[in-house]
Amino acid sequence: MSIKLGAQLYTLRDFIKNYEDCEETFRFLNSIGINVIQISGIGPIPAEKVAYLCEKYNMDVCVTHTSFDRMITDLDAVMKEHKMLGCDTLGIGGMPEEFRKDADSIKEFIKITSEIGKRMHDNGLQFAYHNHAFEFAKLDNGRRIFDVLIEDTKPEEFSFIGDTYWFQYGGVNPAEYIEKIAGRMKVCHFKDYKFKDDKPAFAEIGTGNLNLDVIYNSCKNSGVKYIVIEQDICEIDPRESMAISYKNLVEIAKRNEK
């Protein structure tokens, strides 16, 4: 397959709080065929211990969600930890509240992240930004926040971790936006979208309303290397949810890789 498939550990955050649970979770992921992970919501577990488990269970760490504060104050240590994990992409889970106010605040966010991204790039690593829905709001100047992030940054300093659910929730076409950031997204989050009690809700892959076949092909055409399953809230045991989603994602991938 041209795209590697795996799990965003944030989905399983209740089962990776300490070393023993984390090992059990890696063993579980291995048992259902997953050996690609995004590290997020883990710990506190020392990086070298996580690296040991990744090696033991043959886990390919494609990206992380890392504290923005640590990126600002402790970047050298953060980069060292990522190299220990064999991971070249450092993501943040979203824009901190204080930068969301207006066009000037977003400009300041871009200035800070571009400096961080340049230092990462100089060290053979890449900064990546994960979207939610607020980025599709229009600013007073008529531009969407997400478009500003695309257009006012350099690809080598600022890449993306697109999220299918939040694209849809934000009122844009997920496939179109994935193609808009072609070449700038190594990892895409797949999560499905349904309505429950007339409100949008998270769903296991293949059980919601998103056309994930079309979205998969957009990923393929846009140079995405990894798709990881993320479900913020599960109505069933998150491990069972992950197993269902992974099985269905493998089927989607198979029929679109022919």
C-alpha positions as CSV (number, residue, x, y, z in Angstrom):
1,M,0.0,0.0,0.0
2,S,1.2,3.5,-0.8
3,I,0.0,4.9,2.6
4,K,0.8,3.4,6.0
5,L,-2.1,3.0,8.4
6,G,-2.1,3.3,12.1
7,A,-3.4,4.7,15.4
8,Q,-3.4,8.1,17.0
9,L,-2.7,7.1,20.7
10,Y,-4.9,10.0,21.9
11,T,-7.9,7.7,21.2
12,L,-6.4,5.2,23.8
13,R,-5.2,7.9,26.2
14,D,-6.8,6.2,29.2
15,F,-4.6,3.1,28.5
16,I,-1.2,4.8,28.2
17,K,-0.9,6.6,31.5
18,N,2.0,4.6,32.8
19,Y,4.7,2.3,31.5
20,E,2.9,-1.0,32.2
21,D,-0.4,0.1,30.6
22,C,1.5,1.5,27.6
23,E,3.2,-1.8,27.0
24,E,-0.1,-3.6,27.2
25,T,-1.6,-1.1,24.7
26,F,1.3,-1.6,22.3
27,R,0.8,-5.3,22.6
28,F,-2.9,-4.9,21.9
29,L,-2.2,-2.7,18.8
30,N,0.3,-5.3,17.5
31,S,-2.4,-8.0,18.0
32,I,-4.8,-6.2,15.6
33,G,-2.1,-5.5,13.0
34,I,-1.2,-1.9,13.9
35,N,2.5,-0.9,14.0
36,V,2.2,2.8,13.1
37,I,1.4,5.2,15.9
38,Q,1.1,8.9,16.7
39,I,2.2,9.6,20.2
40,S,-0.2,11.9,22.0
41,G,-1.9,11.9,25.4
42,I,0.8,9.6,26.8
43,G,2.5,9.4,30.2
44,P,4.3,10.9,32.0
45,I,6.7,8.2,30.8
46,P,10.4,9.0,30.1
47,A,11.2,9.2,26.4
48,E,13.8,6.5,26.5
49,K,11.3,4.1,28.0
50,V,8.8,4.9,25.3
51,A,11.5,4.5,22.7
52,Y,12.3,1.0,24.1
53,L,8.6,0.0,23.8
54,C,8.5,1.3,20.3
55,E,11.5,-0.8,19.4
56,K,10.2,-3.9,21.2
57,Y,6.8,-3.8,19.5
58,N,8.1,-2.6,16.1
59,M,6.2,0.7,16.3
60,D,6.8,3.4,13.6
61,V,6.2,6.8,15.3
62,C,5.0,8.9,12.4
63,V,4.3,12.1,14.4
64,T,3.6,13.4,17.9
65,H,1.4,16.0,19.5
66,T,3.9,18.0,21.7
67,S,3.3,20.8,24.2
68,F,3.6,24.1,22.5
69,D,5.1,25.6,25.7
70,R,7.9,22.9,25.5
71,M,8.5,23.7,21.9
72,I,9.1,27.4,22.9
73,T,11.1,26.8,26.1
74,D,12.8,23.4,25.6
75,L,13.1,22.8,21.9
76,D,16.6,21.2,22.0
77,A,15.4,18.5,24.4
78,V,12.2,18.0,22.5
79,M,14.1,17.4,19.3
80,K,16.5,15.0,21.0
81,E,13.5,13.0,22.3
82,H,12.0,12.8,18.9
83,K,15.3,11.6,17.4
84,M,15.3,8.9,20.1
85,L,11.9,7.8,19.0
86,G,12.9,7.8,15.3
87,C,10.2,10.5,14.7
88,D,10.9,13.4,12.3
89,T,7.6,15.3,12.7
90,L,6.6,17.3,15.8
91,G,3.0,18.3,15.8
92,I,0.9,20.6,18.0
93,G,-2.7,19.7,18.7
94,G,-4.1,23.2,17.9
95,M,-3.6,26.9,18.2
96,P,-3.5,28.2,21.8
97,E,-6.6,30.3,22.6
98,E,-4.6,33.6,22.9
99,F,-3.7,33.5,19.2
100,R,-7.2,33.0,17.9
101,K,-8.6,36.5,18.5
102,D,-7.9,38.3,15.3
103,A,-5.6,38.6,12.2
104,D,-2.8,40.2,14.3
105,S,-2.8,37.4,16.9
106,I,-2.6,34.8,14.1
107,K,0.3,36.7,12.5
108,E,2.1,36.5,15.9
109,F,1.4,32.7,16.0
110,I,2.8,32.3,12.5
111,K,5.9,34.3,13.5
112,I,6.6,32.0,16.6
113,T,5.8,28.7,14.8
114,S,7.9,29.7,11.7
115,E,10.9,30.3,14.0
116,I,10.4,27.0,15.7
117,G,9.8,25.3,12.3
118,K,13.0,26.7,10.9
119,R,15.1,25.4,13.9
120,M,13.4,22.0,13.4
121,H,14.1,22.0,9.7
122,D,17.7,22.9,10.3
123,N,17.9,19.8,12.5
124,G,16.3,17.5,10.0
125,L,12.8,17.6,11.6
126,Q,9.4,19.1,10.6
127,F,6.8,21.2,12.5
128,A,3.2,20.2,11.9
129,Y,-0.1,21.8,12.8
130,H,-3.3,19.8,13.6
131,N,-6.6,21.6,12.8
132,H,-10.0,21.7,14.5
133,A,-13.0,23.6,13.2
134,F,-12.4,27.1,14.3
135,E,-9.7,27.5,11.6
136,F,-12.4,27.7,9.0
137,A,-14.0,30.8,10.5
138,K,-13.4,34.0,8.4
139,L,-11.5,36.9,9.8
140,D,-12.5,40.5,9.4
141,N,-10.4,40.6,6.3
142,G,-12.5,37.9,4.7
143,R,-9.8,35.2,4.8
144,R,-10.3,31.9,6.6
145,I,-7.8,31.2,9.4
146,F,-6.7,27.9,7.8
147,D,-6.0,29.7,4.5
148,V,-3.9,32.2,6.3
149,L,-1.9,29.3,7.8
150,I,-1.4,27.8,4.3
151,E,-0.6,31.0,2.4
152,D,1.5,33.0,5.0
153,T,3.9,30.2,5.9
154,K,6.7,28.3,4.2
155,P,6.3,24.6,3.6
156,E,9.6,23.7,5.1
157,E,8.7,25.6,8.3
158,F,5.0,24.8,8.6
159,S,3.2,21.5,7.6
160,F,-0.2,20.1,8.5
161,I,-1.9,17.2,10.2
162,G,-5.3,17.4,8.5
163,D,-8.4,16.0,10.3
164,T,-11.3,14.7,8.2
165,Y,-13.9,15.2,10.9
166,W,-12.9,18.8,11.7
167,F,-12.7,19.7,8.0
168,Q,-16.3,18.5,7.7
169,Y,-17.4,20.2,11.0
170,G,-15.8,23.4,9.9
171,G,-18.0,23.5,6.8
172,V,-15.4,22.7,4.1
173,N,-14.9,19.7,1.8
174,P,-12.3,17.4,3.4
175,A,-11.0,16.0,0.1
176,E,-10.6,19.5,-1.4
177,Y,-8.8,20.8,1.6
178,I,-6.4,17.9,1.6
179,E,-5.5,18.6,-2.0
180,K,-5.1,22.3,-1.1
181,I,-2.2,21.3,1.3
182,A,-0.7,18.7,-1.1
183,G,2.9,18.1,-0.4
184,R,2.6,19.7,3.1
185,M,0.9,16.8,5.0
186,K,2.8,13.7,6.0
187,V,0.1,12.4,8.4
188,C,-3.7,12.7,8.1
189,H,-6.2,12.0,10.9
190,F,-9.1,9.8,9.8
191,K,-12.2,10.0,11.9
192,D,-15.8,9.5,10.7
193,Y,-18.7,11.9,11.2
194,K,-22.3,11.1,12.1
195,F,-25.4,12.8,13.5
196,K,-26.7,11.8,16.9
197,D,-29.7,13.5,18.4
198,D,-29.4,16.1,15.6
199,K,-25.8,16.9,16.6
200,P,-22.5,16.0,14.9
201,A,-20.7,13.2,16.7
202,F,-17.6,11.1,16.2
203,A,-18.0,7.6,14.6
204,E,-15.8,4.6,13.9
205,I,-14.3,4.6,10.5
206,G,-16.7,3.4,7.8
207,T,-19.8,3.8,10.1
208,G,-20.5,7.5,9.5
209,N,-21.4,9.9,6.7
210,L,-18.0,10.8,5.3
211,N,-17.0,9.6,1.8
212,L,-13.7,8.2,3.1
213,D,-12.9,6.5,-0.3
214,V,-12.8,9.9,-2.0
215,I,-10.8,11.3,0.9
216,Y,-8.4,8.4,0.8
217,N,-7.7,9.1,-2.8
218,S,-7.1,12.7,-2.1
219,C,-4.5,11.7,0.5
220,K,-2.9,9.4,-2.0
221,N,-2.8,12.1,-4.7
222,S,-1.5,14.7,-2.2
223,G,1.6,12.8,-1.0
224,V,0.2,11.7,2.4
225,K,2.5,9.0,3.8
226,Y,0.4,8.0,6.9
227,I,-3.3,7.8,7.9
228,V,-3.9,7.4,11.6
229,I,-7.2,6.8,13.3
230,E,-8.3,9.3,15.9
231,Q,-11.6,9.3,17.7
232,D,-11.8,11.9,20.4
233,I,-14.8,10.3,22.2
234,C,-15.9,6.7,21.8
235,E,-19.3,5.3,22.8
236,I,-17.8,1.9,23.3
237,D,-14.5,0.7,24.8
238,P,-11.8,2.8,22.8
239,R,-9.9,-0.4,22.1
240,E,-12.9,-2.0,20.5
241,S,-13.5,1.2,18.6
242,M,-9.9,1.2,17.3
243,A,-10.2,-2.4,16.2
244,I,-13.4,-1.7,14.2
245,S,-12.0,1.5,12.7
246,Y,-8.7,-0.2,11.7
247,K,-10.5,-3.2,10.1
248,N,-12.7,-0.8,8.1
249,L,-9.7,1.5,7.2
250,V,-7.8,-1.5,5.8
251,E,-10.8,-2.3,3.6
252,I,-11.0,1.3,2.3
253,A,-7.2,1.2,1.6
254,K,-7.4,-2.1,-0.2
255,R,-10.2,-1.1,-2.6
256,N,-8.5,2.2,-3.4
257,E,-5.0,0.8,-4.0
258,K,-6.0,-1.6,-6.8
